[in-house]
């Protein structure tokens, strides 16, 4: 059984009213050059607004988040700039 996590996703037709709480499969361990961050705080900035409002093209299901803060939970192979914790 795959663990599920919650995410805010933008659904078509785009607009602030179509940012929905959804469940998705836990992505698991990060791949090479990637990190996994447990988000503690985020904000929707002007870029995110442009995406959500449809001014900036994007795919259905995008997770809008340009700014976020959290704790590194895992690092992939080759990552040297970050460490767990």
C-alpha atoms as one frame of an Amber mdcrd trajectory, in Angstrom:
protein
   0.000   0.000   0.000   1.324   3.435  -0.972   1.075   6.225   1.577  -0.984
   9.257   0.599  -0.182  12.912   1.170  -2.316  16.028   0.767  -1.558  18.671
  -1.827  -3.167  21.823  -3.158  -3.618  21.413  -6.908  -4.892  23.791  -9.550
  -7.696  22.329 -11.638  -9.036  23.504 -15.000 -10.697  25.858 -15.689  -8.104
  27.931 -13.870  -9.044  30.449 -11.184  -8.517  30.894  -7.457 -11.741  28.962
  -6.799 -10.203  25.920  -8.500  -7.299  25.416  -6.128  -8.403  22.192  -4.462
  -7.112  20.007  -1.642  -6.323  16.607  -3.153  -4.599  13.388  -2.147  -1.648
  11.993  -4.076   0.767   9.120  -3.704   3.731   9.855  -1.469   6.628  10.466
  -3.882   9.006   8.471  -1.682  12.732   9.053  -1.568  14.250  11.840  -3.683
  16.170  10.953  -6.818  19.696  12.059  -7.720  20.160  15.802  -7.223  16.790
  16.173  -5.454  15.752  16.873  -1.860  12.544  16.175   0.024  11.248  19.018
   2.208   8.440  18.809   4.760   6.717  22.140   4.176   5.956  24.111   7.345
   4.836  27.363   5.697   4.096  28.591   2.187   2.629  31.584   0.470   1.002
  32.237  -2.857   2.952  35.077  -4.449   2.212  37.098  -7.593   3.622  34.383
  -9.881   1.345  31.795  -8.260  -1.601  34.167  -8.674  -0.773  34.562 -12.379
  -0.693  30.784 -12.814  -3.922  30.231 -10.849  -5.734  33.021 -12.698  -4.691
  31.621 -16.070  -2.365  34.495 -17.076   0.669  32.160 -17.086   0.143  28.895
 -19.014   0.395  25.688 -16.998  -0.750  22.081 -16.924  -3.851  20.854 -15.129
  -2.992  19.593 -11.635  -0.071  21.956 -10.987   0.843  22.529  -7.347   1.165
  26.320  -7.043   4.011  27.203  -4.695   6.937  29.453  -5.521   7.737  30.288
  -1.892   7.950  27.734   0.886   9.864  26.942   4.057  10.368  23.667   5.821
  12.730  20.976   7.017  14.826  18.735   4.762  13.643  15.149   5.327  15.840
  13.344   2.794  18.499  14.031   0.176  19.194  12.191  -3.059  22.551  11.014
  -4.371  24.969  13.796  -5.213  23.319  16.456  -3.040  25.967  18.306  -1.039
  24.398  21.716  -0.359  21.676  20.347   1.957  21.465  17.778   4.730  18.627
  16.145   6.663  17.315  18.386   9.415
